Amino acid sequence: MIIGIYGYQDSGKTKLVEQLASAMVKKGYSVASVKHTAGEWSLDQNGKDTWRHWKAGSDPVVFSSASETSIIVHSPTSLEDITGLLQREFNPDIIIIEGYKKGRFPKVAVGGIKPLSGTVMRNPDLSTLIRYVEREVKVERALRSLPGLDCGKCGLDCEKLARAAVEGKRRLSACKELAHSHVRITIDGKRITTGRFVAEVADKTVRGMLSSFKGYRHGKDVEIRLDVKKAGSKKVRKRR
């Protein structure tokens, strides 16, 4: 899930991020965080090797050492692209965002700032915030196991069924379109909804095709990625 922490300068935003991240990691969740700041600040420095790489034309530039890896992109990047990258490459349970107070995600207001759209809490105590985040992570996990059709055949949409399951009021098996096999289809990182029929046809078709391949074993997870050649790409000709 994504949760934002926002407020005026020196209102305690970073401290709350620290406390929340530490508490959730101790509970066994994986956490990533994003710090947004106003103005044109840079972690790179004039004259440093990475700065010289950039000035020579490289972008992004990666700094790699025995203790860390930093990817430096010298251009603004949207929050959607940043969180998308984190989810694709690291798949954290929780992404905590400090700043981006106008973002379209659940947010917590800290200090005396006026609550903005999407604010779910204002100056909560840590235990209350932890309970909220933990519940939302469970709902998100339950929701990912549903087809996302919002067909209403169970009497609820997918999110309401997921919440009811987390609260112990319903079972996920109440979903009439829940496939026996888990099939997830995404296009450009966005999930495509699939009902029971489509999911099971896709599963049987792909596994049937793969059964003739050397190295395939029935019952194992399968991932197939279809990349489209980008427009304008050219073949590199070898020089003689």
N, C-alpha and C positions, 0 to 999 in steps of 0.2 A: 504494500500500500504506500501511498504518498501522503505525508503529513507536513504542513508548513508551520513555521514559527516566525511571527513577525511582530514588530514594535519599533518604537523610537530607539535611537542610539543610547547605549548604556542602560537599556531597560531590563537586561537579563536574558536576552534571546540565546546567546551562545551558551550560557550556563545551563539553560533548560535543555538545549540540544545535547550537551555533554551528559546531563543526568539521564535523559531519555535513552540516548544511544547506549550508555553503559548498562542501564537496567535491562534493556531488551536483549543485548548481547549475553548478559548473564543468564537470561531465561532461555537462551539457545537460538535466538533469531539472528539472522544476518542483516546487517545494517549498512547502508551507504548514505552519504550526506552531500549536500550542495550548499555552498556559501555564496550568496549574491551580494555584491557591494555596488553602490552608486559611484559614478565617475570612471575615468579611464586609468585604472590601476593595473599593474602587471607584476607577476612573480619573476618574470625574466628581467635581466639587467643589462644595460648598455655595456658592451665590451665582453660579456661572458661568451663562452663557446657556443651555447645554444642560441644566443642573440645573433652571433656572427653567422650561424647556419641559416637563421631566418632571413637575415639581410642578404644572404647569398641567393635566396629564392626558395628555401625549403619551408613548407608549411603543410601539415604540422611538423614540429620538431619534438623528438622524444629524448628525454634525459633518463639514462639508465645507470644505476649504481647497485652496489651490493645491498643497499638498504631501501631503495625505492625506485619507482618508475613514474615519471611525470610526462604526460602528453601535453605539449603547449601548442594551442591553436591561436594564431594571432588574428582573430576576427571574432565578432560577437556570434554566439551560438544560442539558439532559442532554448528555453527550458524544456520544451517538448522533445527536442533532439537530444538534450543532455540526459533526461530521464529515460528516453528510449534506448540510448547507448548503454546506460547502466543496467537496464532491465535485460537487454539482449546479451550483453557480455558477462554480467556478474549475477543477474537474477536475484537481487537481494529481497528479503521479506519486506523490508521497510526502507523507504527513501525519505530522509528528513531534509527539508529545505529551509534554510535560514534566509529570510528575505523574500523577494518575489511576492509581495503582499497582495498583488492583484491577480495572482495565478488562480486557475480554475481547479482547485483541489481543496480538501479539508484543511482548515488553518486554525492555529491557536494564536490569539492576541495576547501580547505580553505588555504590561505596564499600562500607561494611561491613554494609549492610542484608541481611536474610535474604531469599533469592530467593522470590518468590511465584509462584502459578500463572500460566502463560503466559510465563515468563521463558525466553528463548532464549539469552541470554548474560549473563555477569557480568564486569564490568570488562574488556571486550574492548579490544584496541588498535584504533585508528581504521581501519587498512587492513582488518582482519578484519570490522569492522562494515560498512564500505562494500561489501565483496564480498557480504556477506549481503543487504544492502538492495537492491543492484543485481540480484542473482539473483531475489529475491522480486518485484521490479517486473516483470522479464521473465516470470516465471511468471504473475503476475496478468494481464499483457497477453495471454499465450497463452490463459489460461483464459477471458478475455472473448470470444475468437473462437470458442470452443466452445459448443455448445447448452446445456450444463449439465444434461443429462438423467441423467447417471451410469448409462446403460443397460448398460454393460459389454460392448457388442458388439465393442469393440476389444480387450477383455481387461483394461481398466483403467477406473477412474472418471475423470471429467474432470480433476480436479486432478492425479492421477498421470500422466495423459497429457500435460498441460501441462508438468509437471516433466521428464518423459522427453524432451519435445521441446526444452526449454531445454538439457538436458544432452546433446542430440544423439543420444539413444538411439532415439527414435521420431520420426515426422512427424505433424503435426496432421492431415494428410490421412488418417491411419489411422482417424479418427473416421467411423463408418458413417452418422452422422446429420448430418454437416457439410453445410450448405446451400451452394449456389453463390452465393447472395446473402446479405448480412448483414442479418438482421432482428432488432431488439432491441425487446422489448415490456416495459414496466415499468408497474406499478400502485403508486401512492404511493411511487415511487422504488425499488421492489423489482422485480428482474428476474423475468420469467416464463419458464420453460424452454420452448424450442420446438425440435422436431426438424426434420429436412429437409423432410418433407411440409408441416407447418404453416407453416414459414418461407417456402417457395416458393409456397404457395397465397396467403399474405398478401401477398407481394411482387407476384405477378402480378395479384391482385385490386385492390390499391390503385393500382398503376401503370396498370392498365386503366381504372379510374375516372378517374384524373388525366389520361389522354391526351386527354380532351375539354376540359380546362381551358386557358384562355389563359395562357401564361407557363410551362407545364410543358414541360420538355425531357427526353427519355429519356436515361437514363444518369446523371442527377444524383441526389444524395442527397435523400431525402424525410423530413421529420419532421412527424408529425401528433399533436396533443395534444388529448385529450378531457377537458375539465374538468366536474366535476359540481357543480351548484349546491349550496352549503352549506345545511344545514338551518337554518331560522330566519331566513334572509336575507329581507329585505323590499324591495319596490320603493319607490323614493323618489318621492313625489308632489310635483309642482310646486305651489308656493304661488301663489295668485292675489292 
